[in-house]
Amino acid sequence: MNETMVCVVGNVATRPVYRETATGPAARFRVAVTARYWDREKSTWADGHTNFFTVWANRQLATNTAASLSVGDPVVVQGRLKVRTEAREGQPGWMSAEIDAVAIGHDLARGTTAFRRAQRPDQTAAAAERPEPNWETPLDSSPQTDETASQRPPEPAAVT
């Protein structure tokens, strides 16, 4: 309900790792997001700090992510931000930022991609059995007794 939704634009930094779990398919990968800014002194664009996020995808999104993404691909990721901290005895604490993805896609501002709708195994058989609908407009099959009746303009409807 009160979750932090984010949209990040970056590059895939690690190969997506796909796993079948008890709750369904899951995939994770890291995305690198680098801010760019205009350096007035040099009159050029410069790279700022790079943030790395671990992106988690579940169910069908996980399956499609593993099949579609590779290292270096420009992506747009939308999801819920989760920041985790952990402290261990005798070791420095660490912090990680993760995104539970709702949507993942290629960044079309930086290239092209070809979309293929995912086919589920149970849908493939059902699609083969379903006949193609008849989209043609049916012809009026009422017989015309007077040849000129079909050539007369239609009579206006009475308006009350």
N, C-alpha and C positions, 0 to 999 in steps of 0.2 A: 504494500500500500504506500508507505512513505519510503520508497526506494529511490536511489539516485540513478537515473537513466542517463547514459552517455552515448555519444556517437563519436567514434574516433576514425580518422583517416590516416592510413600508414601503409607499411609494407610487411608482408609475412616474413618473420625472422627465423622461424624454425619449421621443419616439416610437420604437418598435422599428424598426430598420433591418434589412431582409431582403436577403440576397445569396445567389445560387447560386454556389457555389465548385466547384473540381475534386473536392473530397472530399465534396460534398453541400451541402444548404442550411445556412446559418448566419444567426443573428439576434443583435443586441445592442441593449441599452437600458440606461439608468441607473436605479437605484432609490435613493430617499432614505429613510434610516432615522433617525428622530429619537427619542431617549430622552426619556421624560417622568418627572417626579418631583413629589412632593408638597412644596410650599413651605410650611413650618410658619408662617413669619412672615405670609404673605399668606392662608393657609388656602385655597389653590387649587393646581390642577395647573399646572406650568410646563414649557415645552419646554426640553430640554437641547441638547447639541451634535448637529448633523445630520451623519451620515456618508453619503457617496455611493459606491455600488459600480457598476462596469460589469458587467453580467450577459451572459454568452455562452451561447447555446443552439445546439445542432446537430441536424441531421437532422429527424425529425418534430417534435421539440420546438420547433425554430426555425420551422417552418411554422405550427404551432398558436399559437405566441407572437405572430407577426406578425399573425395573423388575429384574435386574441382581446384583446390588450392595447392600451390607449390611455393617454395622459398623465393622471395623477391617479388611476388605478385602484389600489385597495389590493391588494397582492400578498404572497404568501408564496413565498420562493425558497429552495431547498435545493441545495447544490452544494459544489464544492471551492474553497476560498479560495486565491487567488494574489496575493501582494503583490510588486509590481515596483518596482525603483528604477533610476534612470538618472542619470548625471552627464555633462554635456557641457562641453567647454572653454569658458570664458568665460561660462557661464550657470549659474544655480543648479540644483542637482539636483532631481529631482522623484520622487514616489512615487505609485503607484496601487494600488488594491485591486480585484481582479476576482473574479468568481465564475463558474466553469464549471458551469452549472446541470445538475442531474439532474432536478429537478422544479420547476415553476412553476405557481402557481394563484392565483385570486382569494381574498382574505381574507374568508371568510364571516361573520366576527365583525362586519364593518363593512358588509355589504350582501349582496345576492343575486346569483346568476348562473344562467344556463341552460346546461347541458352538452349538447354535441352531439358524438357520436362521429365522428372524422375518417374519411372514406371514401377509401380508396386507389383509384386508377383500375382496377387489376387485380381488386380485390375486388368492385367494383360489378357487373361482368359475371358473375362466378362466383356471386354471390348471386342473380342473376336466373335462372340455369339450375338451381340446386339446388331440388328440390321440398320442400314443407313436410312435415316428418315427421308420421306418424300417432300422436298421443299417446293415443288412445283404447285402453282395455283390450279385448283381443279377447274375443268371446263364445265360450263353450265350444260347439264345433260337433259334439260327439259326440251321436249320436241316442239319445234315452231311449225304451226299449221299455216300461218300466213307468211310468205316470203318477205313481205314488206315490213312486218312487225319488228324484225331484227334491225331494220334500217331506220326506224323512227326514233327520234330523240326521246329520252325518258321524260315522263310527265312529272312536273314539279309536285312535291309533297304539299299537302294542305297544312297551313300553319294556323293554329288556334290561339 
